[in-house]
Amino acid sequence: MQKKFHQILFSWIPFSFGDLLYIILIAVIIHCIVTCFKKKSRHNAFIRLLIMMNIIYFSYQIFWGMLYFQNPIIDKLPKGKITLNDRKDLALHYLEKCKNSRELVKENSDGVFRIGDITSIENEILKEQNKLPAFITNKKNDHLNSFKPSLFKDVMSFTGILGYYNPFTAEAQYNSRLPSSYLPFTLAHESAHQLGFAREQEANFIGYLAGKNSGNPDLKYSTEYFVLKSLLNSIVYEDEDFVKAVLEKYSAAMKRDRAFEKRFLLEHQGWLDHFFGFTNNLFLKTNQQEGSVTYSYFVELLVKYEK
């Protein structure tokens, strides 16, 4: 109910109101901290700061934090272990799917995948979310488009953050500077948070379910490409030669997309990337998640669902 109210309240605003809210909050907090160092107003400023921080934390827990305690999706899937061969077979399957779907998308002048119409992707995600398997979830969206390009896109490019969900405004924020191969699945992931899936890897899984059978070629390719990369990341430390062989089998177009992704990441590496990677890892672990360094839970969900 709260999410729907927030979406109605903020979705019509053409820019990210959540980002603006964060800018105001940061400015107020800095002002309070500076005031704490002044003798005359130190006590009152410190009390105000504590009250404000508690209100923010309490609101976060009410709007979002409690969702981390939902029953995990893994409980709804078959039991049993996943073998290395299971992941290899699925990686080869998705390699062929990616090759086929890559042929259906548009390219820029350098032969790199480019998105056609981002609004059609957003609407497609909302449509596909209402087709999710009933045994996985009965959550439904309200077809309110509340995707917003973040005001912090330049900073986000240097932090490794692709997007984020703002629980105070129910906006799905994304970095509009991302390579097109990242962007559609990032939208699907952040919209999964809007739907009420707090855990990062479960949001990946819901994003995958929304994109795998999509009639939108951009969303379908980006989803399948994310799945393939996730499977290869889960295999590389166990069989590096297999991963190298799969990468060699990428189509020429997929290789161009991969090279562009690598250039983008290389151009935006720096201390901010390491800092935000470290702090995000801590945040995920404090919210009963695996951390940002592993895809294992998503891959487990994926393989068990596909099997």
N, C-alpha and C positions, 0 to 999 in steps of 0.2 A: 504493500500500500504506500509506504514511504517513498519507494523507488519511483512508482508511477506518478506520485504527486510532484517529486523533484523533476522528473522528466517533462511533465506538463509545464512546470514552472520555468525550466531553463532551456528546453530543447529548441525553442523558437529563436533564441538569441543567436545571432550569426557568428559570434566568436566564443571562445572558451571562457565562460563565466567562472568556472572552477579555477582556472589559472589566475584570473584576476583576483579571485578570493584568496588564493594562496599568497599572492604578492602583497595584498593588504594585511593579511595575518602576519607575514614575515616582518613587514614594516612596523606593525604594532608591537610585536615581540621584541624587535631590536630597540624600539623606543623604550619599552619597559625595562629592558636590561640596562640601557644607558642611564635611565632614571634611577636604577638601583644603586648606582655609584655616587649619586648626589646625596649629601648628608640630610638635607631638610626633608626630602620626599622618599628616602630609601625604604623605610618600613612599609609605607602604603603601596609603593610601586612593587615591592616584592610580593605582598599579599595579592595585589591585582594580577601579577604574573602567574602566581600559583593557581588562582581561581580560574583564569583564562585557560591555562594548560589543562586543568582538570575537566573543564567544560568541553574542550576540544577532544580530549581522550575519551570521555564518556560518550560524546556524540559519535565518535568513530566506532566505538564498540557497539553501540545501538544500531547504527546504520550499516555496519559492515563486519566488525570483528566476530560477532556471534556466528556468522556463516561458516567460519572455519571449523565449527563443531558439528556440521551436518555429517550424516553417514557418508563415508567415501563411496565413490562410484565403483571401486574395485569389488565391493561386497555384492554388486549386482551382476558380476561377470563370473564365468566358470573358474573353478579353482584349478590348481596345478601349476607346475613350473614352466617357464619359457626357456627353450634351448637356444643355443647359438644358431643352429640350423633353421629354427623357426624365423629368427630375425633376418638371416641371410636370404631365405626364400622370399620373405616379404619385401626385402630391399630390392631384389631382382624384379619382383612383380611391379613395384612402384617405379622402378627405373623405366620400364616399358610404358607405364601409364604416363609418366612425365614426358617421355619422348613424344607420345601421341598428342597430349594436351598442349605441349609447347608449340606444335605446328598450328594451333588454332588462335594464338594470341598475336597482338600487334608488336612491332618493333620500332625502335627509333632509327636514326640514320646510321648508327654504329652497329645495328643488328642486335641490340639488347632489348629485352622485353620491356614494353611500356604499357601502362594501364590506359584503357580507353576512357571510360566514364566511371569515376569513383562513386558517384551517387547511386548508379545502378548496382554496384557491388554492395554498397551499404543496404540497399533495399532487398537485394537477393539474400543477404545474410539474415535479415529479419524474417524473410519468408521461409527460409530453410530451417530456422530455429523452431518454427512451429510444426516441423515434420520430424522432430527428433524422436527416436524410438521410445515408446511408452514405458518399456521396462527399464530404461535409463533414467528418464525424468518425465514429470508431468508439468514442468514449468513452461509457461507460454509468455511471449512478449506481447506488447500492446501496439506494435507497429509504429512506435514513436521513434523517429530518427533523431538520435542524440549523439551522433558521431561528431567530434570536433577536432580540427587540427590544432595542436598545442601551440600556445604563444612562445613556448620554450624550445621550439624545434631545433634551433642552432645549438643550444646547450645539450639537448638530448642526443644529438648526433655524436657528441664527444663523451657521452656517458654510457653508451651501449643500451640505453633505454629506448625501446621501440614504440612503446605506448604505455598508458596507464589508465586505470579507472578511478574517477573521482567519486567517492562514496557520498560526499556532501552535496553534489549536484547531479549525480547519476549520469555524468557525461563520459563517453568513451573517448579518451584523448589519444591522439596518435601523432607521430613525427612525420609530417608531410614530405620531409626531405629523404625519406628512406628509398632505397632501390625498389622498383616496382615488384620484384620477386618477393620481397618481404611484406609489402603493404597490405594486400588483400587478406592474408592470413592474420596479420596483426590486428586488423579490424575485426575479424571473426573472433579472435582471442579476447579482445577487450569487450566485445559485445557479449561474450559468454559470461564475463564478470557482471555486466548489466543484468543478465538473466538470473544471476544469483549464485554463480559458482566462484567461490573465493580462492580456492587452491589453484596455484598457477598451472600445474600440470593437468588438472581437471579442466581448466579453461582451455588449454591446448586441445584436449580430447573433444570437448564440445565444439570448438572451432573446427576441428577435423570432421566431425559428424555433419556440421553445417556446410562444409565445403566439398566433401568427397563426391556427392552426387549432384552438385550444383550444375545448372544449365548455363551459368556465367563462366566463360572460358578463363577469364583472369583469376577469379576466385578458385576455380578448380585446379588450375596449374599451380598457383601459389600454395594451395593446401597440399597437393601431392608432392610438391618440391620440398615443403617443410617436413612432411612425413619421411621422405627419402633421406634427407639430411639427418633427421633425428635417429633413424635406424642406423645409418652409417656411423654416427657419433657413438652409438651404443656398441658398435662392433669393433671400432678401430683399435682399441687397446687389447682386444683378444685375437684379431686377425687383420693386421694392417695391410697385408698383401691383397686380401679380398677387397678391402675398401679402395685401394689403389686401382685394382682391376675394374671396379664399378665406375670410378671416376673417369677412367679411360674410355668407358663405353657410353659416357654422356654424349648426346648429340652435339653437333657443332654449335647449335643455338644455345643449348644448356651450358656449354662450356663458356660461351660469351657472357651469359648471365652470371655464372660463378666468378668469372674474372672481374666483372664489374662489382660484384659484392665484395670481393677481396680488396679491390682498390678503394672502395668506400670505407671499409673498416680500417685499412691502413692509413688513409688520410685523416681519420678521426680518432686515432689512438692517442692516448696521453694519460696524465695522472688522474684526470676526472673519470676516465673509463675504469681504471683500477679502483679508485675510491668508491664509485657508485656500485661496481661489481661486488666489492667487499661488504658495503653496507646493505645492499640488497640481499646478499647471501645471509647476513645476520637477521634481517627482517623476516625472511622466509622461514628460517629455522625457529624463530621465536613464535611463529604462527603455525607450528606443527607441520612444516613442509620440509622437503629434502634440501632446499637451497638451490642456487642458480647454476651449480656446476654439473648437474646431472639431468639426463632425460629419462632415467630408468622407469619412473612411475608412469609417465606418458607412454613410453614404449610398451610397458606391461599392459596398460589399458588397451592400447592399439592392437597388439598381437592377440590378446585374448578375445577382443571383439571381432577381429578379422577371422580368427579360427572358428 
